[in-house]
Amino acid sequence: TIYVDLETSGLRPFGGDTITGVALLIGATAYYFPFRHLAGDNLPISWLPELWHALAGAHVLVGWNFKFDLNFMLHEGYDTLSNYPPQTTRDVMIALHLLDENRYDKGANYKLKDAAAMFIDPAAADSDKGLQAELAAIGLKKGSMCYLPATSVAKYAMMDVVLTAELEDYFMPYLRKWGQEELYQELSDFERLVLHRMESNGMLVDRDLIKERVATAEQQAQEALEQIQKVAGYPINPNSPAQVASWLGLYNAQRETLELSGDPRAEMIVDYKFLAKAVSTFYNPYLLFSEGDGKIHPSLNIIGTVSGRLSSSEPNLQQVPRKAKQGKKGYTVKDVFTAPEGYVLAQFDYGQLELRLACHFAQEPKMTAMFNEGTDLHQY
């Protein structure tokens, strides 16, 4: 088993960011391999493939939020998607989620150092203060460690792999006690073999079409803004809840309040925000996150919800409207996604899944017969 943690130039492996250094824990010894620090000495970048070749012989690679590292490893030459069977990676962050899925509700989080401070060493959360101070001295934040020499970063990076190993050792007895050990490995496999593959493949978008949509929506929003300000008689900011509530004489400017007010001016505000949302929530983020290769590579998260149901972020591709309409205004979003050359897009959805599961577990004969006959139980 080898514990792995990467230092990177940023958070977007498919958007131009690269690996700065690699921290490993092998047995009881931690190592740091610097490759792209902008100050101090580095190993030749040609050695990085040699490191991947050495890691390929490891029985198991383990990390914290390991899908992040896997994406960077794939982008820089390590074959994370094929030739490696299940049970060759584990993500210790998943173990924490299985044992404490309500952390967000308790004001806690899934950050490595904070988890280590809770379970391993109270001082762990403060272990990188010296590094942060060194970055602050040159006007940078924690995510900019590539600007520091490896001699400054190595101790911090090696501490991460040590804490990951110690946390896994701490969690394993509890996973066994609660019968979660197999699920821990199953979800780690799912993260690498399914989610990591989906993120890596990405979703191709028609950037030219998105740019056309942005121009149209921005023009319509500007026209709506000018109309609002003409009616108001002064340069009111429709994005300011205080200004909108004051102008309309309402106690707040929430959408429900605006729609229930019956005031035509409120309808103008709603129309404006509707058009602005198309640009800010969908079109512009899609352009931002597809800059690298024309594809959106979202983050698909196992720990994004308490229940373990997947969530999507940066951007959220689980909430993509086909069409959105507000009064006479409207826009479409889903059609900006397209298939690569030689492929087609297909959409599938389970039919009456919840009712079928209820029928299966209850072994209800009338429902079973209706399903077998093709009856629509919802209509029935």
C-alpha positions as a Markdown table, in Angstrom:
| # | Residue | x | y | z |
|---|---|---|---|---|
| 1 | Thr | 0.0 | 0.0 | 0.0 |
| 2 | Ile | 1.3 | 3.4 | -1.0 |
| 3 | Tyr | -0.4 | 6.7 | 0.2 |
| 4 | Val | -0.4 | 9.5 | -2.3 |
| 5 | Asp | -1.0 | 13.2 | -2.2 |
| 6 | Leu | -0.3 | 15.7 | -5.0 |
| 7 | Glu | 0.6 | 19.4 | -4.8 |
| 8 | Thr | -0.7 | 21.2 | -7.9 |
| 9 | Ser | -0.7 | 24.6 | -9.5 |
| 10 | Gly | -4.5 | 24.9 | -9.2 |
| 11 | Leu | -7.7 | 22.9 | -8.9 |
| 12 | Arg | -8.5 | 22.2 | -12.6 |
| 13 | Pro | -6.6 | 19.3 | -14.1 |
| 14 | Phe | -8.5 | 19.6 | -17.4 |
| 15 | Gly | -8.2 | 23.3 | -17.5 |
| 16 | Gly | -4.5 | 23.9 | -17.6 |
| 17 | Asp | -3.3 | 23.3 | -14.0 |
| 18 | Thr | -0.4 | 20.8 | -13.5 |
| 19 | Ile | 1.3 | 18.7 | -10.9 |
| 20 | Thr | 3.8 | 20.6 | -8.8 |
| 21 | Gly | 5.0 | 17.7 | -6.7 |
| 22 | Val | 4.2 | 14.2 | -5.5 |
| 23 | Ala | 4.2 | 13.1 | -1.8 |
| 24 | Leu | 4.3 | 9.4 | -1.0 |
| 25 | Leu | 4.2 | 7.3 | 2.1 |
| 26 | Ile | 5.8 | 3.9 | 1.6 |
| 27 | Gly | 5.9 | 1.8 | 4.8 |
| 28 | Ala | 6.9 | 4.2 | 7.5 |
| 29 | Thr | 8.8 | 6.6 | 5.3 |
| 30 | Ala | 7.4 | 9.7 | 3.6 |
| 31 | Tyr | 8.9 | 11.2 | 0.4 |
| 32 | Tyr | 8.4 | 14.3 | -1.7 |
| 33 | Phe | 9.3 | 14.5 | -5.4 |
| 34 | Pro | 9.3 | 18.1 | -6.7 |
| 35 | Phe | 8.7 | 18.7 | -10.4 |
| 36 | Arg | 7.4 | 22.2 | -11.1 |
| 37 | His | 8.2 | 24.5 | -8.3 |
| 38 | Leu | 8.8 | 28.0 | -9.6 |
| 39 | Ala | 11.6 | 28.6 | -7.0 |
| 40 | Gly | 14.4 | 26.3 | -5.9 |
| 41 | Asp | 15.4 | 23.0 | -7.4 |
| 42 | Asn | 13.2 | 20.4 | -9.2 |
| 43 | Leu | 13.6 | 16.9 | -10.4 |
| 44 | Pro | 13.6 | 16.6 | -14.3 |
| 45 | Ile | 10.0 | 16.5 | -15.5 |
| 46 | Ser | 11.0 | 13.5 | -17.6 |
| 47 | Trp | 11.3 | 11.5 | -14.4 |
| 48 | Leu | 7.5 | 11.9 | -13.7 |
| 49 | Pro | 6.6 | 9.0 | -16.1 |
| 50 | Glu | 9.2 | 6.9 | -14.3 |
| 51 | Leu | 7.5 | 7.6 | -11.0 |
| 52 | Trp | 4.1 | 6.6 | -12.5 |
| 53 | His | 5.8 | 3.3 | -13.8 |
| 54 | Ala | 7.0 | 2.6 | -10.2 |
| 55 | Leu | 3.6 | 3.3 | -8.7 |
| 56 | Ala | 1.9 | 1.0 | -11.2 |
| 57 | Gly | 3.6 | -1.9 | -9.5 |
| 58 | Ala | 2.0 | -1.0 | -6.1 |
| 59 | His | -0.8 | -3.2 | -4.9 |
| 60 | Val | -3.0 | -0.4 | -3.6 |
| 61 | Leu | -2.8 | 3.4 | -3.9 |
| 62 | Val | -4.6 | 5.4 | -1.2 |
| 63 | Gly | -5.4 | 9.1 | -0.9 |
| 64 | Trp | -7.7 | 11.7 | 0.6 |
| 65 | Asn | -10.3 | 13.1 | -1.9 |
| 66 | Phe | -8.4 | 10.8 | -4.2 |
| 67 | Lys | -10.5 | 11.4 | -7.3 |
| 68 | Phe | -8.9 | 14.9 | -7.4 |
| 69 | Asp | -5.4 | 13.3 | -7.5 |
| 70 | Leu | -6.5 | 10.6 | -10.0 |
| 71 | Asn | -7.7 | 13.3 | -12.4 |
| 72 | Phe | -4.3 | 15.0 | -12.3 |
| 73 | Met | -2.4 | 11.7 | -12.6 |
| 74 | Leu | -4.5 | 10.7 | -15.7 |
| 75 | His | -3.9 | 14.1 | -17.3 |
| 76 | Glu | -0.1 | 13.7 | -16.8 |
| 77 | Gly | 0.4 | 10.2 | -18.1 |
| 78 | Tyr | -0.7 | 7.8 | -15.4 |
| 79 | Asp | -3.2 | 5.3 | -16.7 |
| 80 | Thr | -5.9 | 5.4 | -14.0 |
| 81 | Leu | -8.8 | 4.2 | -16.2 |
| 82 | Ser | -7.6 | 0.8 | -17.5 |
| 83 | Asn | -5.5 | -2.2 | -16.7 |
| 84 | Tyr | -6.0 | -1.8 | -13.0 |
| 85 | Pro | -8.7 | -4.0 | -11.5 |
| 86 | Pro | -11.0 | -3.1 | -8.6 |
| 87 | Gln | -9.5 | -2.9 | -5.1 |
| 88 | Thr | -6.4 | -1.1 | -6.3 |
| 89 | Thr | -7.4 | 2.3 | -4.8 |
| 90 | Arg | -9.1 | 3.6 | -1.7 |
| 91 | Asp | -10.3 | 7.1 | -0.8 |
| 92 | Val | -10.1 | 7.6 | 3.0 |
| 93 | Met | -12.5 | 10.6 | 2.8 |
| 94 | Ile | -15.2 | 8.1 | 1.8 |
| 95 | Ala | -14.5 | 6.2 | 5.0 |
| 96 | Leu | -15.2 | 9.3 | 7.1 |
| 97 | His | -18.4 | 9.9 | 5.2 |
| 98 | Leu | -19.6 | 6.4 | 5.9 |
| 99 | Leu | -18.9 | 6.8 | 9.7 |
| 100 | Asp | -20.1 | 10.4 | 10.0 |
| 101 | Glu | -22.4 | 11.4 | 7.2 |
| 102 | Asn | -23.9 | 14.3 | 9.2 |
| 103 | Arg | -20.7 | 16.3 | 9.5 |
| 104 | Tyr | -22.0 | 19.3 | 7.6 |
| 105 | Asp | -25.1 | 19.6 | 9.8 |
| 106 | Lys | -22.7 | 19.7 | 12.8 |
| 107 | Gly | -20.6 | 22.5 | 11.4 |
| 108 | Ala | -17.8 | 20.1 | 10.5 |
| 109 | Asn | -16.3 | 19.3 | 7.1 |
| 110 | Tyr | -14.3 | 16.8 | 5.2 |
| 111 | Lys | -11.0 | 18.6 | 5.0 |
| 112 | Leu | -8.0 | 16.4 | 5.8 |
| 113 | Lys | -6.4 | 18.6 | 8.4 |
| 114 | Asp | -9.7 | 19.3 | 10.2 |
| 115 | Ala | -10.5 | 15.6 | 10.3 |
| 116 | Ala | -7.0 | 14.8 | 11.6 |
| 117 | Ala | -7.4 | 17.5 | 14.3 |
| 118 | Met | -10.7 | 15.9 | 15.4 |
| 119 | Phe | -9.5 | 12.2 | 15.5 |
| 120 | Ile | -5.7 | 12.1 | 15.5 |
| 121 | Asp | -3.9 | 15.3 | 16.7 |
| 122 | Pro | -5.5 | 18.6 | 17.8 |
| 123 | Ala | -2.6 | 20.5 | 16.4 |
| 124 | Ala | -3.0 | 19.1 | 12.9 |
| 125 | Ala | -5.3 | 21.9 | 11.7 |
| 126 | Asp | -2.5 | 24.4 | 12.5 |
| 127 | Ser | 0.4 | 22.4 | 11.1 |
| 128 | Asp | 0.7 | 24.4 | 7.9 |
| 129 | Lys | 0.5 | 27.9 | 9.5 |
| 130 | Gly | 4.2 | 28.5 | 8.8 |
| 131 | Leu | 3.7 | 27.6 | 5.1 |
| 132 | Gln | 0.7 | 29.9 | 4.9 |
| 133 | Ala | 2.7 | 32.7 | 6.5 |
| 134 | Glu | 5.5 | 32.2 | 3.9 |
| 135 | Leu | 2.9 | 32.5 | 1.1 |
| 136 | Ala | 1.3 | 35.5 | 2.7 |
| 137 | Ala | 4.6 | 37.3 | 2.8 |
| 138 | Ile | 4.7 | 37.2 | -1.0 |
| 139 | Gly | 1.0 | 38.0 | -1.3 |
| 140 | Leu | -0.3 | 34.5 | -2.1 |
| 141 | Lys | -2.7 | 32.0 | -0.6 |
| 142 | Lys | -2.4 | 28.3 | 0.3 |
| 143 | Gly | -3.3 | 27.1 | -3.2 |
| 144 | Ser | -0.2 | 28.8 | -4.7 |
| 145 | Met | 2.5 | 26.5 | -3.2 |
| 146 | Cys | 4.1 | 26.1 | -6.7 |
| 147 | Tyr | 5.6 | 29.5 | -6.1 |
| 148 | Leu | 7.6 | 28.2 | -3.1 |
| 149 | Pro | 10.7 | 26.0 | -3.2 |
| 150 | Ala | 10.3 | 22.3 | -2.5 |
| 151 | Thr | 12.3 | 22.7 | 0.7 |
| 152 | Ser | 9.4 | 24.8 | 2.1 |
| 153 | Val | 6.6 | 22.6 | 0.8 |
| 154 | Ala | 8.0 | 19.1 | 1.4 |
| 155 | Lys | 7.2 | 18.8 | 5.1 |
| 156 | Tyr | 3.7 | 20.0 | 4.6 |
| 157 | Ala | 3.1 | 17.6 | 1.7 |
| 158 | Met | 4.5 | 14.6 | 3.5 |
| 159 | Met | 2.4 | 15.4 | 6.5 |
| 160 | Asp | -0.7 | 15.0 | 4.4 |
| 161 | Val | 0.1 | 11.4 | 3.4 |
| 162 | Val | 1.0 | 10.5 | 7.0 |
| 163 | Leu | -2.3 | 11.9 | 8.3 |
| 164 | Thr | -4.2 | 10.1 | 5.5 |
| 165 | Ala | -2.6 | 6.8 | 6.6 |
| 166 | Glu | -3.2 | 7.5 | 10.3 |
| 167 | Leu | -6.8 | 8.4 | 9.7 |
| 168 | Glu | -7.4 | 5.2 | 7.7 |
| 169 | Asp | -5.9 | 3.2 | 10.6 |
| 170 | Tyr | -8.2 | 5.0 | 13.0 |
| 171 | Phe | -11.3 | 4.5 | 10.9 |
| 172 | Met | -10.9 | 0.8 | 10.0 |
| 173 | Pro | -11.9 | -0.8 | 13.3 |
| 174 | Tyr | -15.1 | 1.3 | 13.2 |
| 175 | Leu | -15.8 | 0.4 | 9.6 |
| 176 | Arg | -15.5 | -3.3 | 10.6 |
| 177 | Lys | -17.7 | -2.8 | 13.7 |
| 178 | Trp | -20.5 | -1.3 | 11.7 |
| 179 | Gly | -20.2 | -3.6 | 8.7 |
| 180 | Gln | -19.0 | -0.9 | 6.4 |
| 181 | Glu | -15.6 | -2.2 | 5.3 |
| 182 | Glu | -16.7 | -3.8 | 2.1 |
| 183 | Leu | -18.8 | -0.7 | 1.2 |
| 184 | Tyr | -15.8 | 1.5 | 1.8 |
| 185 | Gln | -13.9 | -0.5 | -0.9 |
| 186 | Glu | -16.9 | -0.7 | -3.1 |
| 187 | Leu | -17.4 | 3.1 | -3.1 |
| 188 | Ser | -13.7 | 3.7 | -3.6 |
| 189 | Asp | -13.9 | 1.4 | -6.7 |
| 190 | Phe | -17.0 | 3.2 | -7.9 |
| 191 | Glu | -15.3 | 6.5 | -7.5 |
| 192 | Arg | -12.3 | 5.4 | -9.7 |
| 193 | Leu | -13.9 | 3.1 | -12.2 |
| 194 | Val | -17.1 | 5.2 | -12.8 |
| 195 | Leu | -17.0 | 8.7 | -11.5 |
| 196 | His | -13.4 | 9.4 | -12.4 |
| 197 | Arg | -14.1 | 8.0 | -15.9 |
| 198 | Met | -17.2 | 10.2 | -16.3 |
| 199 | Glu | -15.3 | 13.3 | -15.1 |
| 200 | Ser | -12.4 | 12.5 | -17.4 |
| 201 | Asn | -14.6 | 11.9 | -20.4 |
| 202 | Gly | -16.5 | 15.1 | -19.8 |
| 203 | Met | -19.4 | 16.6 | -21.7 |
| 204 | Leu | -18.7 | 18.3 | -25.0 |
| 205 | Val | -20.5 | 21.6 | -25.5 |
| 206 | Asp | -21.0 | 23.8 | -28.5 |
| 207 | Arg | -19.0 | 26.9 | -27.4 |
| 208 | Asp | -20.0 | 29.0 | -30.4 |
| 209 | Leu | -23.7 | 28.3 | -29.7 |
| 210 | Ile | -23.2 | 29.2 | -26.1 |
| 211 | Lys | -21.6 | 32.5 | -27.0 |
| 212 | Glu | -24.5 | 33.3 | -29.3 |
| 213 | Arg | -26.9 | 32.6 | -26.4 |
| 214 | Val | -24.9 | 34.8 | -24.1 |
| 215 | Ala | -25.1 | 37.7 | -26.5 |
| 216 | Thr | -28.8 | 37.3 | -27.0 |
| 217 | Ala | -29.6 | 36.9 | -23.3 |
| 218 | Glu | -27.4 | 39.9 | -22.3 |
| 219 | Gln | -29.1 | 42.1 | -24.9 |
| 220 | Gln | -32.5 | 41.1 | -23.7 |
| 221 | Ala | -31.4 | 41.6 | -20.1 |
| 222 | Gln | -30.0 | 45.1 | -20.9 |
| 223 | Glu | -33.3 | 46.0 | -22.6 |
| 224 | Ala | -35.2 | 44.8 | -19.6 |
| 225 | Leu | -33.0 | 46.8 | -17.3 |
| 226 | Glu | -33.4 | 50.0 | -19.3 |
| 227 | Gln | -37.2 | 49.5 | -19.2 |
| 228 | Ile | -37.1 | 49.0 | -15.4 |
| 229 | Gln | -35.0 | 52.2 | -14.9 |
| 230 | Lys | -37.3 | 54.1 | -17.3 |
| 231 | Val | -40.3 | 53.2 | -15.3 |
| 232 | Ala | -38.6 | 53.8 | -12.0 |
| 233 | Gly | -37.3 | 57.2 | -13.1 |
| 234 | Tyr | -33.8 | 56.6 | -11.6 |
| 235 | Pro | -31.0 | 54.0 | -12.0 |
| 236 | Ile | -32.4 | 51.4 | -9.7 |
| 237 | Asn | -30.3 | 48.2 | -9.4 |
| 238 | Pro | -32.7 | 45.2 | -9.9 |
| 239 | Asn | -30.1 | 42.9 | -8.2 |
| 240 | Ser | -30.4 | 44.9 | -5.0 |
| 241 | Pro | -33.1 | 43.3 | -2.8 |
| 242 | Ala | -33.2 | 46.5 | -0.6 |
| 243 | Gln | -33.7 | 48.8 | -3.6 |
| 244 | Val | -36.3 | 46.6 | -5.2 |
| 245 | Ala | -38.3 | 46.2 | -2.0 |
| 246 | Ser | -38.2 | 49.9 | -1.4 |
| 247 | Trp | -39.3 | 50.7 | -5.0 |
| 248 | Leu | -42.2 | 48.3 | -4.9 |
| 249 | Gly | -43.2 | 48.9 | -1.3 |
| 250 | Leu | -42.7 | 45.2 | -0.3 |
| 251 | Tyr | -41.3 | 43.7 | 2.8 |
| 252 | Asn | -38.7 | 41.7 | 0.8 |
| 253 | Ala | -37.7 | 41.1 | -2.8 |
| 254 | Gln | -37.9 | 37.3 | -2.9 |
| 255 | Arg | -39.2 | 35.8 | -6.1 |
| 256 | Glu | -42.4 | 34.4 | -4.3 |
| 257 | Thr | -43.1 | 37.9 | -2.9 |
| 258 | Leu | -42.6 | 39.5 | -6.3 |
| 259 | Glu | -44.9 | 37.0 | -8.1 |
| 260 | Leu | -47.7 | 37.3 | -5.5 |
| 261 | Ser | -47.6 | 41.1 | -5.4 |
| 262 | Gly | -49.6 | 41.4 | -8.7 |
| 263 | Asp | -47.5 | 44.5 | -9.4 |
| 264 | Pro | -46.5 | 44.8 | -13.1 |
| 265 | Arg | -43.2 | 46.4 | -12.0 |
| 266 | Ala | -42.5 | 43.3 | -10.0 |
| 267 | Glu | -43.0 | 41.2 | -13.1 |
| 268 | Met | -40.4 | 43.3 | -14.9 |
| 269 | Ile | -37.9 | 42.5 | -12.1 |
| 270 | Val | -38.7 | 38.8 | -12.3 |
| 271 | Asp | -38.2 | 38.9 | -16.1 |
| 272 | Tyr | -34.9 | 40.6 | -15.8 |
| 273 | Lys | -33.5 | 38.2 | -13.2 |
| 274 | Phe | -34.7 | 35.3 | -15.3 |
| 275 | Leu | -32.6 | 36.4 | -18.3 |
| 276 | Ala | -29.6 | 37.3 | -16.1 |
| 277 | Lys | -29.8 | 33.8 | -14.6 |
| 278 | Ala | -29.3 | 32.2 | -18.0 |
| 279 | Val | -26.0 | 33.9 | -18.4 |
| 280 | Ser | -24.7 | 33.7 | -14.8 |
| 281 | Thr | -25.9 | 30.2 | -13.9 |
| 282 | Phe | -25.6 | 28.3 | -17.2 |
| 283 | Tyr | -23.9 | 29.9 | -20.2 |
| 284 | Asn | -20.9 | 31.7 | -18.6 |
| 285 | Pro | -20.0 | 28.8 | -16.3 |
| 286 | Tyr | -20.2 | 26.4 | -19.2 |
| 287 | Leu | -17.8 | 28.6 | -21.2 |
| 288 | Leu | -15.4 | 28.9 | -18.2 |
| 289 | Phe | -15.3 | 25.1 | -17.4 |
| 290 | Ser | -14.9 | 24.1 | -21.1 |
| 291 | Glu | -12.0 | 26.4 | -21.8 |
| 292 | Gly | -9.4 | 23.6 | -21.9 |
| 293 | Asp | -10.7 | 21.1 | -24.4 |
| 294 | Gly | -14.2 | 22.2 | -25.2 |
| 295 | Lys | -15.6 | 19.7 | -22.6 |
| 296 | Ile | -17.1 | 20.3 | -19.2 |
| 297 | His | -15.5 | 18.1 | -16.6 |
| 298 | Pro | -17.8 | 18.4 | -13.6 |
| 299 | Ser | -17.0 | 17.2 | -10.1 |
| 300 | Leu | -19.2 | 14.2 | -9.2 |
| 301 | Asn | -19.3 | 13.9 | -5.4 |
| 302 | Ile | -20.1 | 10.9 | -3.3 |
| 303 | Ile | -20.0 | 13.0 | -0.1 |
| 304 | Gly | -22.0 | 15.9 | -1.5 |
| 305 | Thr | -25.2 | 14.8 | 0.2 |
| 306 | Val | -26.0 | 13.2 | 3.6 |
| 307 | Ser | -27.7 | 10.2 | 1.9 |
| 308 | Gly | -24.7 | 9.4 | -0.4 |
| 309 | Arg | -26.8 | 10.3 | -3.5 |
| 310 | Leu | -24.4 | 11.8 | -6.0 |
| 311 | Ser | -24.1 | 15.5 | -6.3 |
| 312 | Ser | -22.5 | 17.6 | -9.1 |
| 313 | Ser | -20.5 | 20.8 | -8.8 |
| 314 | Glu | -18.3 | 23.1 | -10.9 |
| 315 | Pro | -20.7 | 23.2 | -12.6 |
| 316 | Asn | -23.9 | 21.4 | -11.5 |
| 317 | Leu | -24.8 | 19.2 | -14.4 |
| 318 | Gln | -27.6 | 17.5 | -12.5 |
| 319 | Gln | -29.8 | 20.6 | -12.9 |
| 320 | Val | -29.8 | 21.4 | -16.6 |
| 321 | Pro | -33.1 | 22.7 | -17.9 |
| 322 | Arg | -34.2 | 21.7 | -21.4 |
| 323 | Lys | -36.2 | 24.9 | -21.7 |
| 324 | Ala | -36.9 | 27.7 | -19.3 |
| 325 | Lys | -39.7 | 30.2 | -19.8 |
| 326 | Gln | -40.9 | 33.3 | -18.0 |
| 327 | Gly | -43.8 | 35.1 | -19.5 |
| 328 | Lys | -42.9 | 35.8 | -23.2 |
| 329 | Lys | -39.2 | 35.4 | -22.5 |
| 330 | Gly | -37.4 | 32.0 | -22.7 |
| 331 | Tyr | -34.1 | 30.2 | -23.3 |
| 332 | Thr | -32.8 | 26.7 | -23.8 |
| 333 | Val | -29.8 | 25.1 | -22.2 |
| 334 | Lys | -29.7 | 21.3 | -22.7 |
| 335 | Asp | -29.2 | 21.6 | -26.5 |
| 336 | Val | -25.7 | 23.2 | -26.0 |
| 337 | Phe | -24.4 | 19.8 | -25.2 |
| 338 | Thr | -23.3 | 17.8 | -28.2 |
| 339 | Ala | -21.7 | 14.4 | -29.0 |
| 340 | Pro | -18.1 | 14.0 | -30.2 |
| 341 | Glu | -17.6 | 13.1 | -33.8 |
| 342 | Gly | -18.7 | 9.5 | -34.5 |
| 343 | Tyr | -21.0 | 9.4 | -31.4 |
| 344 | Val | -24.6 | 10.3 | -30.5 |
| 345 | Leu | -26.2 | 11.5 | -27.3 |
| 346 | Ala | -28.9 | 9.2 | -25.8 |
| 347 | Gln | -31.1 | 9.9 | -22.9 |
| 348 | Phe | -32.5 | 7.2 | -20.6 |
| 349 | Asp | -34.7 | 7.2 | -17.6 |
| 350 | Tyr | -36.1 | 4.5 | -15.4 |
| 351 | Gly | -39.9 | 4.1 | -15.9 |
| 352 | Gln | -41.9 | 4.2 | -12.6 |
| 353 | Leu | -38.8 | 3.0 | -10.7 |
| 354 | Glu | -40.1 | 3.7 | -7.2 |
| 355 | Leu | -43.4 | 1.8 | -7.8 |
| 356 | Arg | -41.6 | -1.1 | -9.3 |
| 357 | Leu | -39.3 | -1.4 | -6.3 |
| 358 | Ala | -42.3 | -1.2 | -4.0 |
| 359 | Cys | -44.0 | -3.9 | -6.0 |
| 360 | His | -40.9 | -6.1 | -5.9 |
| 361 | Phe | -40.3 | -5.9 | -2.2 |
| 362 | Ala | -44.0 | -6.1 | -1.2 |
| 363 | Gln | -44.6 | -8.9 | -3.8 |
| 364 | Glu | -48.0 | -7.3 | -4.5 |
| 365 | Pro | -49.7 | -9.6 | -7.1 |
| 366 | Lys | -52.1 | -7.0 | -8.6 |
| 367 | Met | -49.3 | -4.5 | -9.2 |
| 368 | Thr | -47.1 | -7.2 | -10.6 |
| 369 | Ala | -49.8 | -8.3 | -13.1 |
| 370 | Met | -50.3 | -4.6 | -14.1 |
| 371 | Phe | -46.6 | -4.1 | -14.7 |
| 372 | Asn | -46.4 | -7.3 | -16.7 |
| 373 | Glu | -49.3 | -6.1 | -18.8 |
| 374 | Gly | -47.8 | -2.7 | -19.5 |
| 375 | Thr | -50.3 | -0.7 | -17.4 |
| 376 | Asp | -49.3 | 2.8 | -16.4 |
| 377 | Leu | -49.8 | 2.6 | -12.6 |
| 378 | His | -49.5 | 6.4 | -12.2 |
| 379 | Gln | -52.4 | 6.9 | -14.6 |
| 380 | Tyr | -54.3 | 4.0 | -13.0 |
